[in-house]
Amino acid sequence: MRSAAGVWRDGWLQAGEMRRTYDLEQVRRGRKEQAIDVSIELNSGHQQQRQVRRRRLFDKRGNNRAAFTHLSSFNYARDLFHTIIDIKWRYLISIYICTYVLTWTGFGTLWWLLMRLRGDFRHLSDDGRGFEDGYTPCVMNAYSWHGCFLFSLETQTTIGYGFRVISETCTPGFFLLNFQSIATTLLEATVLGVVLAKIGRSKMRSATLKFSHWAVVEQDADGRLCFSFRVADLRAQSNIAEPHVRAYYIPPSASADPGSCSTRDNDFHIAEMDYGFSAGLDRLFFPTPLVVRHVVDERSPLYGLSQASLERMSAGSAAGGELGFEIVVVLEGTVTQTGNTEQFRTSYTPDEVRWGHRFLPCGWVDLAGNCVVDYSRFDCTASQSPQIGPLSQAERDAAAAAQSKGALAVAE
């Protein structure tokens, strides 16, 4: 016979499953709406459909989507190491392969030219598989360009000389051998360093650091509005050390160009959102998913944000008109495996902010006393009860001040 605790737990899980199904459907619907079709009229008078992505400065993975124009490529060439690290893997692997093949080929050609200039190939035997008796070439047992290429490969990969070896009578070969050994060692160290640096980049670690797809505007226990999002480190045994969070508010603006993510004549004026830096509250510890809250006060850039203004900016952004605000969240910490300080970013636009919602719990303690985290509920939200109302924090403070002033007038 089932216990009462088991029945209660099954009912709780069933209710959570229903809510999760609803919220996952909302997530899919929201992601489908991130790309909209707009019609543009061509000079010929025909109509053409093209897809325009929602305008934002950073995408959900934290990548900067700004396009830089009229910029000289010489700036990137001077910082060649980091430029190569930033390229795609397929290009880096191609560079890695070409580095070895080209150096083998190049130095093999130099050895072939050296032997040709010394006249070694004029002393080949009739069958072309040896040299005349008593003649010592620069590279023993190298009868053609292919033999010189194999000698170059053996020299560079340090697999040891067996059949082909440089002779003591070839003085120019001594200098070429030393130059090849030193130059290729430096070049290989550089290429391997770039590959290792790219493997240890934060983009790899960011795959196991999860930000919620939605952000919410909720009310805390003190009656203040809060801008909240959820973050989790998926690695249970090697969490990020000393993580701290910051957020930056990019104010709304208008743009006439569809798909543009900036204004033509005005630069973005980015404002920082306080997460308790002075009190040390921005430092996080999240062995399990954590909801991070920014309290909206008179110093906050969200002080004048109301439900109506949020819905208006959300609708305008989806229709390709008004460009709403964007909140860029930056989490910085030390990756314990490498010891490197890394940044992880995401951003939230008005259509990704839910007014009057709160995050549903995604963790509980089971009957055996173990902490269980269900990441299928990570993005799930629900309407906050009681409702927080449509007023901004500025309107709330003004109403409270007027009410207090009226109470004092009545008392007098």
Protein Blocks (a to p, Z undefined) as FASTA:
>chain_A
ZZfklmmmmmmmmmmmmmmmmmmmmmmmmmmmmpccdddddfkopacddddddddfbdfk
opafbdcehiafklmmmmmmlmmmmpcfklmmmmmmmmmmmmmmmmmmmmmmmmmmnomm
mmccfkopaccehiacfbghiabfklmmmmmmmmmnonopfkbccdfklmklmmmmmmmm
mmmmmmmmmmmmmmmmmmmpmklmmmmcccdfbdcddddfkopacdddddddfbfklcce
hiacddddddddddfbghiabdfkbccddddddehlmnopmpccdfbacdddddddfkbc
klmpcfklmmmmmmmmmnopaccdddddddddddfknopacdddddddfklccehiacdd
fbdcdfkopacddfklmmpccdddddebjadfklmmmmmmmmmmmmmmmmZZ
